[in-house]
Amino acid sequence: MTDKKDDLGTAANKANQIWGELLPVMAFVAIYNLIRLLDIDVETTIGGVGIAINSDTALYWATGVLIILTVGFIARRLITGGRVPLFTLMSAGIVGSFGIIGIVLQDKGFIYAKPTIQQLILAAFIFGSLAFGTNIWKVMFKSVFDLPDHAWTQLAIRWGGYFIFMAAANEFIWRYFVPPLEQPLHIAGLLWAPAGEYDFLGITFGARSFEDAWATWWKLGTWVITLAFGAANVPYTMKHLRDSDDEKPETSSEPSA
C-alpha cells in the first residue's frame, strides 16, 4: 500500500511539474493571439510611461506573461517546500534574462533567438560536462532514475544532440517566417542576424510576415516534439533501470545535485 501511495505521489509531482512548465507556454500563445485576433489597440500613460497594447507589441506582452508565470511556478515550489529541478532553473534563467532584454530594448530579435540560445547552452552544459569527465544529465536526474553510467552517457548524448537540433530548427523557423528585422541583431558583440532580406544556402530569409508561425505553432510544437522525444527514450531508460534492491550503482566522482 505504501509503495502505491509513493508511486502516486511521484506521478502527481511529475504531472504538476509538466503543467507548471507547459502552462506559461500556453499563456504566452493565448495572450499573443488574443491581442492580435481581437485587434486590441490601447494606448495609455502610467506614471509618465507610455504603454501600448496592440498587434505590434503582442509579442512583448506575451513574453512578459511567460516570464511572470515561470517565476511564479518556481517561487510556489520553493515556498511549499517542493523541489525545483536544476534543469528547470537553468531554462527559466535563460528565458527570463533574454526575454527581459527583448522587452526593455523593444527588440523582437532577442525574443526570437531566445530558444536557440537556451537550447545551445543546455547542449554546451551536457557535452562540456562529458568532456571534463562528469555527466550533468546524471547529476540532474539521478534522484529520479537509477541507471548504470553507460546508460546515463547515452541519454546525455541523445539529449545534447536533440538540443542542438532544436536550436537549428528554431533559427530556421524564426528567420524564415517572421517579418524582416528593422535593425541587425547583435548578441554578445556578434552579428546574429542582418536586417531586411538576405539569402543563405539558396533560401531567402526575412522576406515574409508570418510571425504567428513562430509565436504559436512553433512554441506549442516545441513542447509536442520534446514530449515525443522523451517518450521515445523511455524504452531505453526502462531497459537499463535498476531496482533499489539491485547491487549498488557504480561509484563515480560526479558531484551531487
C-alpha positions as CSV (number, residue, x, y, z in Angstrom):
1,M,0.0,0.0,0.0
2,T,2.8,2.3,0.9
3,D,4.6,1.7,-2.4
4,K,1.4,2.5,-4.3
5,K,1.0,5.8,-2.4
6,D,4.6,6.7,-3.1
7,D,4.1,5.9,-6.8
8,L,1.0,8.0,-6.9
9,G,2.8,10.9,-5.2
10,T,5.7,10.7,-7.6
11,A,3.3,10.6,-10.6
12,A,1.4,13.6,-9.2
13,N,4.6,15.6,-8.7
14,K,5.8,14.9,-12.3
15,A,2.3,15.9,-13.6
16,N,2.5,19.2,-11.6
17,Q,5.9,19.8,-12.9
18,I,4.9,19.3,-16.6
19,W,1.8,21.5,-16.2
20,G,3.9,24.1,-14.4
21,E,6.2,24.3,-17.4
22,L,3.5,24.0,-20.0
23,L,1.0,26.5,-18.7
24,P,3.3,29.5,-19.1
25,V,3.8,28.5,-22.8
26,M,0.0,28.1,-23.3
27,A,-0.5,31.5,-21.6
28,F,2.1,33.0,-24.0
29,V,0.3,31.7,-27.0
30,A,-3.1,32.7,-25.6
31,I,-2.1,36.3,-24.8
32,Y,-0.3,36.8,-28.1
33,N,-3.3,35.6,-30.2
34,L,-6.0,37.3,-28.2
35,I,-4.3,40.7,-28.7
36,R,-4.0,40.1,-32.4
37,L,-7.3,38.3,-33.1
38,L,-9.3,40.8,-31.1
39,D,-7.4,43.6,-32.8
40,I,-6.8,45.3,-29.4
41,D,-5.3,48.8,-29.7
42,V,-4.9,50.6,-26.4
43,E,-2.5,53.3,-25.6
44,T,-2.2,55.0,-22.2
45,T,0.3,56.5,-19.8
46,I,1.0,55.2,-16.3
47,G,3.5,57.1,-14.1
48,G,4.7,59.0,-17.1
49,V,5.5,55.9,-19.0
50,G,3.6,55.3,-22.3
51,I,2.0,51.8,-22.6
52,A,0.7,50.4,-25.8
53,I,-1.2,47.1,-26.3
54,N,-1.7,46.2,-29.9
55,S,-0.6,43.7,-32.6
56,D,2.9,45.2,-32.8
57,T,3.5,44.8,-29.0
58,A,1.7,41.5,-28.6
59,L,4.9,39.5,-28.5
60,Y,6.3,41.7,-25.7
61,W,3.2,41.2,-23.6
62,A,3.1,37.5,-24.2
63,T,6.7,37.2,-23.2
64,G,6.1,39.2,-20.0
65,V,3.3,36.8,-19.0
66,L,5.6,33.8,-19.9
67,I,8.3,35.2,-17.6
68,I,5.9,36.0,-14.7
69,L,4.2,32.6,-14.7
70,T,7.6,30.8,-15.0
71,V,9.0,32.7,-12.0
72,G,5.7,32.2,-10.1
73,F,5.8,28.4,-10.7
74,I,9.4,28.3,-9.3
75,A,8.5,30.5,-6.3
76,R,5.5,28.5,-5.5
77,R,7.5,25.3,-5.5
78,L,10.1,26.8,-3.2
79,I,7.6,28.3,-0.8
80,T,5.7,25.0,-0.4
81,G,9.0,23.1,0.1
82,G,8.9,21.4,-3.3
83,R,12.0,20.5,-5.2
84,V,12.8,22.6,-8.3
85,P,14.9,20.6,-10.8
86,L,18.2,22.2,-11.8
87,F,17.1,21.8,-15.5
88,T,14.1,24.0,-14.8
89,L,16.1,26.6,-13.0
90,M,18.6,26.8,-15.9
91,S,15.9,27.1,-18.5
92,A,14.0,29.7,-16.5
93,G,17.1,31.8,-16.1
94,I,17.8,31.9,-19.8
95,V,14.1,32.5,-20.7
96,G,13.9,35.3,-18.2
97,S,17.1,37.1,-19.0
98,F,16.7,37.2,-22.7
99,G,13.0,37.9,-22.5
100,I,13.6,40.9,-20.3
101,I,16.4,42.2,-22.6
102,G,14.0,41.9,-25.6
103,I,11.2,43.8,-23.7
104,V,13.4,46.5,-22.3
105,L,15.2,47.1,-25.7
106,Q,12.0,46.6,-27.6
107,D,13.9,44.3,-29.9
108,K,11.9,41.3,-31.0
109,G,15.1,39.7,-32.4
110,F,16.2,38.8,-28.8
111,I,12.9,37.1,-28.2
112,Y,13.1,35.1,-31.4
113,A,16.7,34.0,-30.7
114,K,16.0,33.2,-27.0
115,P,15.0,29.5,-27.6
116,T,18.1,29.0,-29.8
117,I,20.4,30.3,-27.1
118,Q,18.6,28.3,-24.4
119,Q,19.0,25.0,-26.3
120,L,22.7,25.7,-27.2
121,I,23.5,26.5,-23.6
122,L,21.9,23.3,-22.4
123,A,23.8,21.3,-25.1
124,A,27.0,23.0,-24.1
125,F,26.5,22.0,-20.4
126,I,25.9,18.4,-21.4
127,F,28.8,17.9,-23.8
128,G,31.1,20.2,-21.8
129,S,30.5,18.1,-18.6
130,L,31.1,14.9,-20.6
131,A,34.4,16.3,-21.9
132,F,35.5,17.0,-18.3
133,G,34.7,13.5,-17.1
134,T,31.4,14.1,-15.5
135,N,27.7,13.9,-16.6
136,I,25.4,16.8,-15.7
137,W,22.5,14.9,-17.1
138,K,23.0,12.2,-14.4
139,V,23.5,14.9,-11.8
140,M,20.1,16.4,-12.6
141,F,18.1,13.2,-12.9
142,K,19.9,10.6,-10.8
143,S,17.3,11.1,-8.0
144,V,14.6,10.0,-10.4
145,F,16.3,7.1,-12.1
146,D,18.9,4.6,-11.1
147,L,20.9,3.8,-14.2
148,P,24.4,2.5,-15.0
149,D,26.9,5.1,-16.1
150,H,26.9,3.9,-19.8
151,A,23.2,4.4,-19.9
152,W,23.5,7.9,-18.5
153,T,26.2,8.8,-21.0
154,Q,24.0,7.5,-23.9
155,L,21.0,9.6,-22.7
156,A,23.2,12.7,-22.2
157,I,24.5,12.4,-25.8
158,R,21.0,11.9,-27.2
159,W,19.6,14.9,-25.3
160,G,22.6,17.1,-26.2
161,G,22.1,16.2,-29.8
162,Y,18.4,16.9,-29.5
163,F,19.0,20.4,-28.1
164,I,21.4,21.2,-30.9
165,F,18.8,20.1,-33.5
166,M,16.1,22.2,-31.8
167,A,18.3,25.2,-31.8
168,A,18.9,24.9,-35.5
169,A,15.2,24.4,-36.1
170,N,14.3,27.5,-34.2
171,E,16.8,29.5,-36.1
172,F,15.4,28.4,-39.4
173,I,11.7,28.9,-38.5
174,W,12.0,32.4,-37.0
175,R,14.3,33.6,-39.7
176,Y,12.1,32.2,-42.4
177,F,8.7,33.2,-41.2
178,V,8.9,36.4,-39.0
179,P,8.9,39.9,-40.6
180,P,12.3,41.2,-41.6
181,L,14.3,42.9,-38.7
182,E,14.5,46.6,-38.9
183,Q,17.9,46.6,-37.3
184,P,20.7,44.0,-37.3
185,L,20.6,41.7,-34.3
186,H,23.8,41.6,-32.3
187,I,24.3,39.2,-29.4
188,A,27.5,39.3,-27.3
189,G,29.0,41.7,-29.8
190,L,28.4,39.3,-32.7
191,L,26.1,39.8,-35.7
192,W,23.4,37.2,-35.1
193,A,21.1,38.2,-38.0
194,P,21.1,41.0,-40.5
195,A,18.3,43.5,-41.1
196,G,15.9,43.1,-44.0
197,E,16.1,40.3,-46.6
198,Y,19.1,38.1,-47.1
199,D,19.9,34.8,-48.9
200,F,21.7,31.8,-47.3
201,L,22.2,28.4,-48.9
202,G,19.8,29.4,-51.7
203,I,17.0,30.3,-49.2
204,T,15.6,33.8,-48.8
205,F,15.1,34.8,-45.2
206,G,13.4,37.9,-43.8
207,A,11.0,38.1,-46.8
208,R,7.8,37.0,-45.0
209,S,5.5,38.4,-42.4
210,F,4.1,35.4,-40.7
211,E,5.2,35.8,-37.0
212,D,2.3,33.6,-35.9
213,A,4.0,30.5,-37.3
214,W,6.8,31.0,-34.8
215,A,4.9,32.5,-31.8
216,T,2.0,30.0,-31.9
217,W,2.7,26.8,-33.8
218,W,6.4,26.5,-33.1
219,K,6.0,27.4,-29.4
220,L,3.5,24.7,-28.9
221,G,5.2,22.4,-31.4
222,T,8.4,22.5,-29.4
223,W,6.5,21.0,-26.5
224,V,5.0,18.3,-28.6
225,I,8.3,17.4,-30.1
226,T,10.0,17.4,-26.7
227,L,7.4,15.1,-25.2
228,A,7.6,12.8,-28.2
229,F,11.4,12.6,-28.0
230,G,11.2,12.0,-24.2
231,A,8.7,9.2,-24.8
232,A,11.0,7.7,-27.5
233,N,13.7,7.4,-24.9
234,V,11.5,5.7,-22.3
235,P,12.1,2.1,-23.6
236,Y,15.9,2.6,-23.4
237,T,15.6,4.0,-19.9
238,M,13.4,1.2,-18.6
239,K,15.6,-1.4,-20.2
240,H,18.6,-0.2,-18.0
241,L,16.6,0.9,-15.0
242,R,17.8,-0.7,-11.8
243,D,15.7,-1.5,-8.7
244,S,16.8,-0.3,-5.3
245,D,17.4,-3.9,-4.3
246,D,19.9,-4.4,-7.1
247,E,23.6,-4.2,-6.5
248,K,24.9,-0.7,-5.7
249,P,25.4,1.6,-8.6
250,E,28.9,2.1,-10.0
251,T,30.9,4.6,-8.0
252,S,31.6,7.9,-9.6
253,S,33.4,11.1,-8.8
254,E,30.5,13.2,-10.1
255,P,29.2,15.9,-7.8
256,S,25.8,15.6,-6.3
257,A,23.0,17.9,-7.2
